[in-house]
Amino acid sequence: MNRVAIVTGGARGIGASCVDALVADDVNVVVVDRCRDDAMIPYALATKSDLDAVIARHRSKVLGLVGDVRSVEDMDLAVATAVEHFGRLDIVVASAGVVLGGGGLWTMSDEAYDTVMDINLGGVRRIFSAAVPAILESPGPRSGRLIAISSGAGKKGHDQLAAYCAAKHGVIGLTKAMAAELGEQGVTVNAVCPGSTRTAILEASAQIYGLDSVDEFTVHQPLGRLLEPTEVAAMVAWLSSTQASGITGDAISVDGGMTAI
């Protein structure tokens, strides 16, 4: 039987590339995305058209679901949809994320701070918490995989992005703890930490820093270039595979060397 995955934030960027990579490995996927803007977030989020485009690429291998990672009900529905339609759940990729910043942390409103934490960290907790019982109930042999997209900002501090850094550091701590909790159950839990990758979040980050182009971020990566979402997705797909059965509790950098310097 084919393995089954849920990918949150899967309508564009790294999330959409993760869907493509998983389908290429013959995984069935439920793709979840909010598909509408948020008044607290000053840039456009993915749309229903973005989600539909991902579904159209893969037809019967992918189901789309409009849902918000801030909603327990939406995450429960994603899990139920995977089990009811595909018969099981094996893999979760928690990719939904946003960036807000500018100025020091002390200038940030509680509402803005809570938005960053609730999506980037709370969203991981909600989808993982919803998914674990279903993964543990899946028919054997069990090879459960929980993978969260953290960031190079989960390993370093960046000025004007304190809330984002705090959330992404939290993602790494959460995955390490869950790896300890689930190891004996045959479920691995890891974080992937991208560097500057061509996504809407990087474009928003450039605006925070007043940069004319996202290409100015290349100075922070020894490879001397930005990463593509497909490069991050390749690591996610490998961690989802049976070949990665010995890797758990890790925070793996796909960052062009950003955290090496």
N, C-alpha and C positions, 0 to 999 in steps of 0.2 A: 504494500500500500504506500502511495506517495506521502511524504511528509507534508505537514501543513503549518503555515506561518501566519502571524499577524504583524503588519508593519504600520506603526503610527507615523503621522507626518509623511505619508507615502505618496502624496500627489505631485511632489516636485523635489528637486535637489537631491540630497543624499538619500532621502527616503525612497524616492522614485527609482533611483539607481539600485538600491537594495532590492526592491521588488523585481527589477529586471534580472539581477544577478541570481536571486533565489529561483525564479522561474527557469532560468537557464540550467539550474541544477535539478529541475523537475520537481520543484516544491510548489504546492498550491498556496495561494496567498489571499488573505483578507486585508485590503488596504483601507486604512482609516485616515481621514483628514477632516479638519474643521470646515474648510471650503468657504470661509467668509472672513471678512476683515474684523478687527477688534479695535475699539475706540482707544484703547491704551497703547496700541502698537502703531508707530508712525510710518509704517510701510505696508504695502499690499501683501496679504497672505495668499496662499494657494486658493484656487477657485474650483468650482465643480467641473469646469471644462478641463482643468489640469488633471483632476481625478479621472474623468472620463477618458482622457487620452491614455493614461496608464492602463486602464482596463481594456481599451481597444487594442493595445499592443499585444495582449495576451489572451483575450477571449475567455474560454472556459477555465483557464488556470487561475484567474483572478476575480475576486468579488470586491466591489467598492462599497464603503460605508461612510456616510457623513457623520462624524462624531468628534467630540472635544475631549481631550485627555484630562480636562478638569472635571469631567463628569463620571462618577462611578457607574451610573446607569449606562452611559455610552460604552464604557470599557467592558462592562458585563455583557452588553449586547454584541460587541465585537467577538468576544470569546464564544458566546452562544452561537453566533453566526458561523464561526469556523467549525465548531463541532457538529452543528446540525447539517451544514451543507457539505463539508468535506469529511466528516466522520471522526475527527481527532484534532489535537493541537500539539505541536512539537516545538515550535520556534516562535519567539517574540522578539521583534526588533523595535525598540523604543527610540524613535528618531525625531519625534515632534519637538520643536524648540523655537525659541524667539530670542532676540537680543534687544535690550534697552540699556541706555547708559548716557554718558555725557556729564562732565563735572564730577565732583567728589561724591562718595556715598551719602554724605550728610546732606547733600542737596536733593536727594532722590525722595520722592513721595512714598509713603507706605503703600499706596495703591500700585505704583509702578514696581516697587520692590516685590510685592506679593505676586504680581503678575509673572515676573521672571521666575520666581521660585516655584510658583504653582504649576506652571507649564513645564519648565525644564527639569525640575526634580520631582514635584508632585505627580506629574504626568507619568514618569517612569514608575513610581510606586503604585499608581492606580492600575496600570495595565499589567504590571508584573503580579500584583496581588490578585487581580481578576483571573490571570492565566494559570497560576501555579496549580490550583486544584484540578483544572482540566488537563494539564500536562501530566500530572501524577496519575490521572485516571485513564490516560491513553493506553491502548493495548501495547504490549511489549513487542520487541525489545525497546526499552525506553532510551531515548537519546535527546532529552530535553535541552533546549538552548535558550537562555535569556541573554540578550545583548542590548546594551544601552549605548546610545551615541552621546559621549561626553564631549570633550574638546581639549585642545592644547591648553585652553584656559582652565581646564580642570587640574592641570599640573603646575601652572604658573600663575602669577598675579599680573593683571593688566590694568593700568590706570584708566579711569572712567568706566570700567566694566566690573565693579566690585560685586554687584548682585549676580551678574552672569557667571563670574568666576566662582562665587560661593555656591551657586546652584550646580555648576559642573564639577566642582570638587565633591559636592554632596553625592552626585551620581556615582562617582568612583567609590566612595565609602559605602553607599548602598549596595553596589554590586559585590563588593568584597564580603560584606556581611551576609548577603544572600547566598553567595558561593559556599560559605561555611555552613549555612543552614540547610542547603539542598544537596551537598556533595554526596551523601550516602544514598540519596534518591536517584542518582544517575542523571542529575541536571547540572549543567555548567552555567555559570553566570559571569559575564565579562563586560567590560566597557571598551569602546573604541574611541580614540581621542584624535580627531582630525586637526590638522593645521589649517592654514588659510586655503579654503576650498571655494571654487566658483559657485556660489549659492546666493540666494537673496539675503541671507544673514550676513554674508561678507559684504555685500553692497550696503546694507544698513550700518555695518561697522565702519565702513569707509566714511559714511555721512557723519557718524559720531565723531570721528577724528578729523573731519574736514578735509579728507583726501579727494583729489580729483579723479582718481582711478583706483580700483581694487588692486591693480598691478603693483601699486606702491607697497603692498604688504609683502612682496617677494623678498624684500631685504631681510626679513626675519627668518627665512628658510634657506639653509645651506644649499638646497637643490637649485635655488635661484629662480623658482617658478611657483605659480599657484598649483594646487592639486585639483584634479577633476573629481566630481562625485563618484565616478566609476571606480576610482582607485580606493576610495574608502569602502565602497560597496564590495569590492573584491575581498577585503579583509572580513567583512561581515559574513559574506557567503562562506568563506573558509571556516570561520568560527562556528557557523551553523552546521558544518559537515561532520560526518563521523570521524574524519581524519583529525579533528581538533578535540577529540574526547579527553585528552590529558591537560587541556588548558582551562583553568577556572580561577576566578578571583583576581584576574589581571586587568590592567588598564593599558591597552596596546596602542601605541602612537602610530598614526599614519599622517605624519605632519611635515614631511620634507626636511626633517632635522630640526624643526623649531625648538623643541625642548631639549636638544642636545647642546644648545649654546646659551 
